[in-house]
Amino acid sequence: MDRRQFLANLMAALPAGVDQLEASEFIDYYDEVIRDFIADGYTEAEAVAMVGDSAEIVAQSEFFKGDFLRNTPQTAVKKVAPWVIILLILGFPLWGSLALAAFCLFISAYIILWVPLIITGSFTLAGIIGGPFAMLTSFFAFGDGLGIGLLQFGSGALLLGLGLICGVITWKIGGSLLKITFNLTKFIIGKMKGQVTAYGF
């Protein structure tokens, strides 16, 4: 039996209703196993024979059982020894403070990431609110002199212009920062879930 025929038989032996992504990962895994045997000098038929019968592989595999992880056919839940749990409890003052420090570092990273947006947003609000206000109240300043009134009106117009420019900048970088924040959060949560799931919690 050649490699293609074995993989076809393996696909046909999969349980009904199996997720397509899981099936693809399963087939790719055994395809890679056969290719590795061939790379080691075995013929294609010998490599297929060494892998075994497709129906038996599916029947004995833990890949499609809910009690096991579905990353690879060989992955199983790691059991946590009782002494590890005891050490975690006794060492909480140490690792708890380290975890808190790590959490604060993550929060600091988010704050630093959003500092440019906070700054430009503040200038936007100051310009949009303060600029028109200064321009409107400049009419009262004309009573103290033409120069003072024109100076206040010009300052208000300048402040409004800067606010509008900062508003455009805020709008432009806001979308990018939201995307970066979302991807970073998704990455961190994914890593945490992977660690927790790997140990059976």
LINWOHU-V119372 format. One record per residue. N is the residue number from 1. RES is the residue in one letter. BURIAL is b if it has 9 or more other ideal C-beta (glycine too) atoms within 8 Angstrom, else e. D_CENTER is the distance of its C-alpha to the mean C-alpha in Angstrom with 1 decimal. Layout:
# LINWOHU-V119372
n: (N,N)
res: (RES,RES)
burial: (BURIAL,BURIAL)
d_center: (D_CENTER,D_CENTER)
This chain:
# LINWOHU-V119372
n: (1,2,3,4,5,6,7,8,9,10,11,12,13,14,15,16,17,18,19,20,21,22,23,24,25,26,27,28,29,30,31,32,33,34,35,36,37,38,39,40,41,42,43,44,45,46,47,48,49,50,51,52,53,54,55,56,57,58,59,60,61,62,63,64,65,66,67,68,69,70,71,72,73,74,75,76,77,78,79,80,81,82,83,84,85,86,87,88,89,90,91,92,93,94,95,96,97,98,99,100,101,102,103,104,105,106,107,108,109,110,111,112,113,114,115,116,117,118,119,120,121,122,123,124,125,126,127,128,129,130,131,132,133,134,135,136,137,138,139,140,141,142,143,144,145,146,147,148,149,150,151,152,153,154,155,156,157,158,159,160,161,162,163,164,165,166,167,168,169,170,171,172,173,174,175,176,177,178,179,180,181,182,183,184,185,186,187,188,189,190,191,192,193,194,195,196,197,198,199,200,201)
res: (M,D,R,R,Q,F,L,A,N,L,M,A,A,L,P,A,G,V,D,Q,L,E,A,S,E,F,I,D,Y,Y,D,E,V,I,R,D,F,I,A,D,G,Y,T,E,A,E,A,V,A,M,V,G,D,S,A,E,I,V,A,Q,S,E,F,F,K,G,D,F,L,R,N,T,P,Q,T,A,V,K,K,V,A,P,W,V,I,I,L,L,I,L,G,F,P,L,W,G,S,L,A,L,A,A,F,C,L,F,I,S,A,Y,I,I,L,W,V,P,L,I,I,T,G,S,F,T,L,A,G,I,I,G,G,P,F,A,M,L,T,S,F,F,A,F,G,D,G,L,G,I,G,L,L,Q,F,G,S,G,A,L,L,L,G,L,G,L,I,C,G,V,I,T,W,K,I,G,G,S,L,L,K,I,T,F,N,L,T,K,F,I,I,G,K,M,K,G,Q,V,T,A,Y,G,F)
burial: (e,e,b,e,e,b,b,e,b,b,b,e,b,b,e,e,e,b,e,e,e,b,b,e,b,b,b,e,b,b,b,e,b,b,b,e,b,b,e,e,e,b,e,b,e,b,b,b,e,e,b,e,e,b,e,e,b,b,e,e,b,e,b,b,e,e,e,b,b,e,e,e,b,e,e,e,b,e,e,b,e,e,e,e,b,e,e,b,e,e,e,e,e,e,e,e,e,e,e,e,e,e,e,e,e,b,e,e,b,b,e,e,b,b,e,e,b,e,e,b,b,e,b,b,b,b,b,b,b,b,b,b,b,b,b,e,b,b,e,e,b,b,e,e,e,e,e,b,b,b,b,b,b,e,b,b,b,b,b,b,b,b,b,b,e,b,b,e,b,b,e,e,b,b,e,e,b,e,e,b,b,e,e,b,e,e,e,b,e,e,e,e,e,e,e,e,b,b,b,e,e)
d_center: (43.0,40.7,36.9,36.4,38.8,37.1,33.6,35.3,36.9,33.7,32.0,35.1,35.0,31.6,31.7,32.1,29.1,26.6,23.1,23.3,20.0,21.3,24.7,23.5,21.7,24.9,27.2,25.3,25.5,29.3,29.8,28.3,30.6,33.6,32.8,32.6,36.0,37.4,36.1,38.0,41.2,41.6,42.6,40.4,42.7,42.7,38.9,38.7,41.4,39.6,36.4,38.6,39.3,36.5,37.5,37.7,34.3,32.7,34.9,34.1,30.4,28.0,25.3,26.1,27.0,24.9,25.5,23.6,20.1,19.7,17.9,21.3,24.9,25.6,22.8,24.1,23.2,24.0,26.7,26.7,30.2,32.1,32.7,29.0,28.8,31.9,30.5,27.3,29.7,32.1,29.5,27.7,29.3,27.8,24.3,24.0,24.8,22.4,19.6,20.7,20.8,17.2,16.2,18.5,17.0,13.5,15.4,17.5,14.6,13.7,17.4,18.1,15.4,17.3,20.8,21.7,21.1,23.0,25.8,26.2,26.0,28.7,30.9,30.4,31.7,34.4,35.6,35.6,37.4,39.5,40.6,42.4,43.7,45.3,46.7,48.3,49.8,51.1,54.1,55.2,55.0,57.4,60.0,59.6,60.1,58.9,57.0,55.0,54.2,53.1,51.0,49.1,48.7,47.4,45.0,43.6,43.2,41.4,39.1,38.4,37.7,35.3,33.5,33.1,31.8,29.2,28.3,27.6,25.5,23.6,23.0,21.9,19.4,18.2,16.5,14.7,13.7,12.4,10.2,9.0,8.6,6.8,4.1,4.6,5.0,2.7,2.3,5.6,6.6,6.3,8.2,10.5,11.3,12.1,14.4,16.0,16.7,18.1,20.7,21.7,20.9)
